Amino acid sequence: MVPAKALLHPAAKPLVFALSLLPFAWLFYGALTGNLGANPAEYLTRSTGDWTLRFLCLTLAVTPVRVIAGLPTLQRFRRMLGLFTYFYVVLHFLSYSWFDQSFDLAEIAKDIAKRPFILVGFTAFLLLTPLAATSFNRAIKALGAKRWQALHRLVYVIAGLGILHFFWMRAAKNNFAEVAVYAAILAVLLGWRLREYLRKKVSRRVVVSPKANPTASR
Ligand code: HEM
């Protein structure tokens, strides 16, 4: 178990930052040394897609783990993990644009319109962009907490689209084992939030209900 104090250590954030950069460093090193297998382009696109989904899961796991483990200081890593999700999806998109489409914007647009799994991935990427852009304190202040929260609820739609994108891609190969693992993880994380939301709603109703609280109507 991680002690709450360790999460507040000045080295904790740089450590999480360095760990989050490891997959990138590993891929970069592999590309330089020619160690990415028989099809390095495909390897890069797929690995960056995998890391996007992994960081999305990690970001969504912060709040449930924080609450269940009673570690409020865990929250300070959520923004960084969210921004790494965006970092890896940008690399994923660049890898696809470079190796599959030679940075030809007209071809990219045609492919998005032609292949539904690309359209779904691209939509998730577009939706992630305002979340990354508004993850800073200034943006939170400018938007106001309520509007910021409403905007950041898009992350659930993005998670659904990410899984659909992965599912659709694997459907051609009839290979769903990994997709099922990620779908199960995201279902547990989103299910926990839904349960919390309903629990809070019910307890709020109990507090304001005149039957439960006769003074509330006065
Ligand atoms: C949040 C957004 C996205 C997520 C979570 C995501 C995730 C993934 C995952 C998990 C894979 C499969 C990797 C594997 O087989 O191990 C994948 C593959 C792929 N994705 Fe994405 N992706 C996203 C956005 C995009 C975008 C914007 C594009 C391009 C417009 C794209 C194009 C591709 C391509 C071309 C593949 C490989 C297909 C193949 O090799 O047959 N993805 N993505």
Residues whose N, C-alpha, C, O or C-beta is under 5 A from the ligand:
A	BS01	HEM	T45 R46 G49 D50 T52 L53 V89 F93 Y96 I118 G121 F122 A124 F125 G162 F166 M169
